[in-house]
Amino acid sequence: MTIAALPHHRRAGGTDRPDAPTLGVEEEFLLLDPGTGDTVALADEVVAALPPAARANSRPELRSSMIEMVSPVCGTLAELRGQLAELRRAASTAGAALGASLVAVGATPAADPHRDVPPEPRYLGMSKRFGSVAHDPAVCGCHVHVGVPDRRTAVQVCNHLRPWLPVVQALAANSPLHAGVDSGYASWRSIQLLRWPSLGPTPHFRDAEAYDRTVAALIASGVMMDEGMAYWYARPSRRYPTVEVRVGDVCLTVDDAVLVAGLVRALVATTIDDIRAGVEAPEIPDSLVAAAHWHAAKHGLDGTLFDPRGGTTRPAWDLVDDLVARVELALTRHGDLPFVTAGLARLRREGNGATRQRERYRQVGDVGGLVRALARETAGPPGIVSAA
C-alpha cells in the first residue's frame, strides 16, 4: 500500500492528534555487494522475497539495483518510526538472504555496472528521451509527504518552503562517496541530479493555475514527459491534497529519517498557519535559492550554510536553530518537540549521514567494509516501536 493509496484524513494506526497533518515517507535504497560495494541487480528477487505486507509497500525504481519502501499514512512520529523500521528490517532480511546488502546511502559509493532501466514503458521512454542522464549511477532519496487542505494551499506552501529547504537538505545529506572516492560533497546525489532538466528548487508561483500553466508548458517543451517529472524539491501531489518534499538524500538511520520528517511536517504546518493569517511568502531570487542548495550539498552541516533570505553565509547550526525557532510552536502542538530536540542534539554530536560515512570510511579503510557497516545501520536495531 503506497502513501497515495490512503486518503490523508486516515491514519495507519496509533494515537492521532487532530491538529497534526498526516505524513508518510518514501525511502529509496541501494542493493550492494557486501564485499566490493558495487551495485547488484537483484531488485525483483528481493521484492519477491519480502513478506506480503512489506511487498505491498514496495515500488519498482529506475534501477534494478534499487528498491523503494513506502510507509502508510501516519499520524505521529512514533507510528512513522515503527513503520519505517519494520519496512527496513524486512527489506534488509530479504536482501541478505540473496547475498545483497540493503544500504541507505544517497549515491552509488563504488561501481554501478547495472545502469539499464527496467523494461517498463515509462522508464524506457525516459531512457529514449533523456539519454545518458537516465543511465547515471543510481541515487536514492527520502521523500516526505505531508497532508494539506487543498491544492491551492499546497502551491502556496511550496512558496513558503523555498528558503528553508536547503537546511533540510543539509540535515539529510548522506552521499559523500562517488566512484569509490570522497566526492568532496556532503550530498553528491544533489549534484548529480542537477543533470535532469526539470529538477531543482521549486519556482515561486502566484497560484495553482500558474503552477499548472508552467508544468504544461514544460511538458510541451520536452523537458518533462508528464506532470510526474516536476522533480522540484517540493511539489503538490498530482491526485491528493499533499505536499511532497523530495530534497533530501535517503537517511542513514530510521531516527535520521523521522527527524527530517518531523521537521518537514512542522514546516508545512507553520506555513499553513502563515497562509491563513495572510502572510505572503518572500520572493527570493531563484539564483540565491539555488546557491543555498549548492552550499548545502557541498558542506552539509560541517561549516557554513548560505542564507538566501539575507544573501549571507552563516554557521550551519545557526540556520538549523533558526529553522527550529520558526517551527517550534508546530513541533510543540504535534507533540514532536522532544524527539526533534534529541535528534538534533545527536546530529550536533555525531554529524549527519555524510559526516558519519566519512568517519566510518576512515575507520574501515575500504568501501566493502563501509558497506557492511552501513548495512547494519540501515537495518537498525530490532524492536523499534515508538519515538519516545
PyMOL commands that set and color helices and strands:
alter all, ss='L'
color gray80, all
select helices_A, chain A and resi 3-5+43-49+52-56+77-97+121-135+151-161+165-172+188-193+208-221+227-229+254-276+286-299+316-334+337-350+353-364+367-379
alter helices_A, ss='H'
color red, helices_A
select strands_A, chain A and resi 23-32+58-59+66-70+101-103+141-147+177-178+181-182+199-200+231-232+234-236+242-249+304-307+312-315
alter strands_A, ss='S'
color yellow, strands_A
deselect
rebuild
show_as cartoon
